[in-house]
């Protein structure tokens, strides 16, 4: 439903560049992106929807989110990779990935290697990024943070041949007055004119053969974003007969109608509203009781 409103009714346009997929191909893949704002997930969902991977997106999430009423169960079933604090975090992640591979779960494993959103006003994050860059002889960037290799390396090591491709995307937002934005959800609806997305495709073997592939990727992202701020464009605009030329209504109208029908009893029935409220109250208790089995 969110995609229906964001793309179908907001008037925001998508402009794509580079090696854009031309047909539906729900291949198991690692998707790597720069991270600027909360709207980035909309762009990733948009791509996954057209590729045929909308139901198979996997993100990192804090472990505590498993216990959010109702949504926690959904996120758990949807395959989020939960992250713990402490020394056993990496083993906790590896265990989850091994389970997914063992059960042959389809996936578009999504990774923001910067670790947090790039915000030019967040001096602390930028200073840490620059210090890390200097420690590994990486350029100090002004549009991205220095990428961390740990997450990408774990995916490549644990998932192996289960992943076939790497989709390396760079996202930039053009405002209605031509400026470069980093929009939150409301700004996306009100102030974004065009979302620009640059694609590169790699095989998983390329990541195995070149240990510095992620660093090379973020050097390219920095260069493209610096140029974008001057020109409002990325290099190599894609041809129009690609998956982004489809009407969004084809992909989202049926789920929107289904969701509205599913929720309609809440609008017309007091009994349904009471049942929903009781469910919200009881689910946290059930989740806490199930906590030992979710570790």
SULDAWO-V979085 format. One record per residue. N is the residue number from 1. SS is DSSP state (~ for helix, > for strand, _ for the rest). PSI is psi in degrees with one decimal (none if undefined). D_LAST is the distance of its C-alpha to the last C-alpha in whole Angstrom. Layout:
BEGIN
<<N SS PSI D_LAST> <N SS PSI D_LAST>>
END
This chain:
BEGIN
<<1 _ -39.6 32> <2 ~ -42.3 31> <3 ~ -35.6 32> <4 ~ -45.7 35> <5 ~ -41.6 36> <6 ~ -44.5 35> <7 ~ -41.5 37> <8 ~ -32.7 40> <9 ~ -15.8 41> <10 _ -20.2 41> <11 _ 2.5 43> <12 _ 135.3 41> <13 > 152.8 42> <14 > 132.3 40> <15 > 127.9 42> <16 > 154.1 40> <17 > 160.9 41> <18 > -145.3 41> <19 _ 74.2 40> <20 _ 132.4 38> <21 _ 143.3 37> <22 _ -2.5 40> <23 _ 166.2 38> <24 _ 130.6 35> <25 _ 82.8 33> <26 _ 62.1 30> <27 _ 147.0 29> <28 _ 127.4 25> <29 > 159.0 26> <30 > 123.9 24> <31 > 124.0 26> <32 > 132.0 27> <33 > 153.5 28> <34 _ 158.2 30> <35 _ 113.5 28> <36 _ -30.3 31> <37 _ 174.6 30> <38 _ -15.3 28> <39 _ -10.2 30> <40 ~ -36.0 29> <41 ~ -26.5 26> <42 ~ -42.4 29> <43 ~ -41.4 31> <44 ~ -42.2 28> <45 ~ -38.4 28> <46 ~ -44.8 32> <47 ~ -45.9 32> <48 ~ -37.6 29> <49 ~ -44.7 30> <50 ~ -29.1 34> <51 ~ -18.1 32> <52 _ 14.2 31> <53 _ 17.8 27> <54 ~ -34.4 26> <55 ~ 2.3 24> <56 ~ 18.9 22> <57 > 133.4 21> <58 > 125.6 18> <59 _ 162.8 18> <60 > 147.0 15> <61 > 152.4 14> <62 > 141.2 13> <63 ~ -32.3 9> <64 ~ -21.9 11> <65 ~ -16.2 13> <66 ~ -23.7 10> <67 ~ 11.0 12> <68 _ 130.0 16> <69 _ 131.2 18> <70 _ -56.9 18> <71 ~ -34.1 18> <72 ~ -44.3 14> <73 ~ -42.0 14> <74 ~ -47.0 16> <75 ~ -38.6 15> <76 ~ -46.6 12> <77 ~ -30.8 14> <78 ~ -13.2 16> <79 _ 24.5 14> <80 _ 148.8 13> <81 > 111.4 12> <82 > 141.4 10> <83 > 129.6 11> <84 _ 159.4 10> <85 _ 151.7 13> <86 _ 179.0 14> <87 _ -21.1 15> <88 _ 12.1 11> <89 ~ -45.0 11> <90 ~ -40.5 13> <91 ~ -35.0 11> <92 ~ -41.8 8> <93 ~ -45.7 11> <94 ~ -39.9 12> <95 ~ -43.5 10> <96 ~ -42.0 10> <97 ~ -39.5 13> <98 ~ -38.6 14> <99 ~ -40.8 13> <100 ~ -42.3 15> <101 ~ -43.5 18> <102 ~ -39.8 17> <103 _ 4.8 18> <104 _ 46.2 20> <105 _ 128.0 19> <106 _ 148.0 22> <107 _ 146.5 21> <108 > 95.0 23> <109 > 114.9 21> <110 > 131.8 22> <111 > 130.7 22> <112 _ 94.0 24> <113 _ -13.8 25> <114 _ -18.8 26> <115 _ -27.3 23> <116 _ 171.1 25> <117 _ 142.0 28> <118 _ 123.7 31> <119 _ 116.3 33> <120 _ -17.0 37> <121 _ -6.8 37> <122 _ 81.5 34> <123 ~ -35.9 36> <124 ~ -47.3 33> <125 ~ -39.2 30> <126 ~ -40.7 34> <127 ~ -41.9 35> <128 ~ -40.1 31> <129 ~ -45.0 32> <130 ~ -37.0 35> <131 ~ -42.5 34> <132 ~ -40.4 32> <133 ~ -44.4 34> <134 ~ -33.5 37> <135 ~ -21.5 35> <136 _ 13.0 34> <137 _ 44.0 38> <138 _ 145.0 37> <139 _ 144.3 39> <140 _ 117.9 38> <141 _ 160.6 38> <142 _ -7.9 39> <143 _ -12.8 37> <144 _ 162.1 34> <145 _ 158.3 31> <146 _ 124.5 31> <147 _ 149.1 28> <148 _ 136.5 25> <149 _ -17.8 25> <150 ~ -51.5 21> <151 ~ -46.7 20> <152 ~ -41.7 22> <153 ~ -39.7 23> <154 ~ -43.2 19> <155 ~ -47.7 20> <156 ~ -42.0 23> <157 ~ -47.1 22> <158 ~ -35.2 19> <159 ~ -24.9 20> <160 ~ -129.1 24> <161 ~ -4.7 26> <162 ~ -29.7 24> <163 _ 136.3 25> <164 _ -31.1 29> <165 > 162.7 29> <166 > 122.4 29> <167 > 113.2 30> <168 > 107.7 31> <169 > 149.1 32> <170 > 128.4 34> <171 > 137.4 34> <172 > 145.9 37> <173 > 127.8 38> <174 > 124.2 42> <175 > 170.5 43> <176 _ -21.9 46> <177 _ 11.3 49> <178 _ -4.4 47> <179 _ 160.8 45> <180 > 126.5 42> <181 > 164.9 39> <182 _ 79.2 35> <183 _ 145.5 35> <184 _ -175.2 33> <185 ~ -44.7 32> <186 ~ -39.3 36> <187 ~ -33.6 38> <188 ~ -42.5 36> <189 ~ -36.4 38> <190 ~ -35.1 41> <191 ~ -8.7 42> <192 > 128.1 41> <193 > -47.2 43> <194 > 137.8 42> <195 > 124.7 39> <196 > 128.3 39> <197 > 121.5 37> <198 > 131.9 38> <199 > 141.0 36> <200 > 141.1 36> <201 > 136.5 35> <202 > 158.2 34> <203 > 158.6 32> <204 ~ -27.3 29> <205 ~ -29.7 32> <206 ~ -34.0 33> <207 ~ -33.8 30> <208 ~ -35.9 30> <209 ~ -21.9 34> <210 _ 99.0 34> <211 _ -22.0 31> <212 _ 16.9 33> <213 ~ -36.1 33> <214 ~ -38.2 30> <215 ~ -42.0 33> <216 ~ -39.8 36> <217 ~ -44.2 34> <218 ~ -22.4 34> <219 ~ -41.0 37> <220 ~ -40.5 38> <221 ~ -44.2 36> <222 ~ -47.1 38> <223 ~ -45.1 41> <224 ~ -38.3 41> <225 ~ -35.0 40> <226 ~ -44.0 43> <227 ~ -35.8 45> <228 ~ -38.7 44> <229 ~ -23.8 45> <230 ~ -33.3 48> <231 ~ -12.3 49> <232 _ 39.9 46> <233 _ 149.3 45> <234 _ 164.7 43> <235 _ 157.0 45> <236 _ 63.0 46> <237 > 139.0 46> <238 _ 159.0 44> <239 _ 160.9 47> <240 _ -21.0 47> <241 _ 56.2 46> <242 _ -176.3 42> <243 ~ -20.6 39> <244 ~ 0.3 39> <245 ~ -5.2 43> <246 _ 153.2 41> <247 _ 130.9 42> <248 ~ -25.5 38> <249 ~ -31.7 40> <250 ~ -34.3 39> <251 ~ -22.1 36> <252 ~ -17.1 35> <253 ~ -45.0 37> <254 ~ -47.2 36> <255 ~ -34.8 32> <256 ~ -46.9 34> <257 ~ -42.8 36> <258 ~ -44.3 34> <259 ~ -42.4 32> <260 ~ -41.3 35> <261 ~ -39.0 35> <262 ~ -35.5 32> <263 ~ -10.7 32> <264 ~ -34.7 36> <265 ~ -28.6 36> <266 ~ -29.3 34> <267 ~ -28.7 37> <268 ~ -6.7 40> <269 _ 121.3 38> <270 ~ -36.9 38> <271 ~ -40.1 36> <272 ~ -39.0 33> <273 ~ -38.7 33> <274 ~ -39.6 32> <275 ~ -40.0 30> <276 ~ -43.3 28> <277 ~ -42.2 28> <278 ~ -36.4 26> <279 ~ -44.0 24> <280 ~ -37.4 23> <281 ~ -34.6 23> <282 ~ -27.7 21> <283 ~ -43.6 18> <284 ~ -36.7 16> <285 ~ -45.1 17> <286 ~ -37.7 15> <287 ~ -39.2 12> <288 ~ -37.0 12> <289 ~ -31.4 12> <290 _ -2.5 10> <291 ~ -42.9 7> <292 ~ -25.2 6> <293 ~ -5.9 6> <294 _ -2.6 4> <295 _ none 0>>
END
